[in-house]
Amino acid sequence: MLNNLDDEKIVLEIRELVAGIDSIKNDVNIYCDLMKQIFLSGSNKN
C-alpha cells in the first residue's frame, strides 16, 4: 500500500514537471517570435 502511494506521488510530480516544461516552452516560443519580429522590423530600416 505504501509503495502505491509513493508511486502516485511520483506520477503527480512528473505531471507537474511536464506541465511546467510546457509553460516554459510556450514562453520561449513567444520570446522567439518577439525577437524575430524585432529583427525583421529593424532590417527594413536599412
Secondary structure, 3 states (H helix, E strand, C coil): CHHHHHHHHHHHHHHHHHHHHHHHHHHHHHHHHHHHHHHHHHHCCC
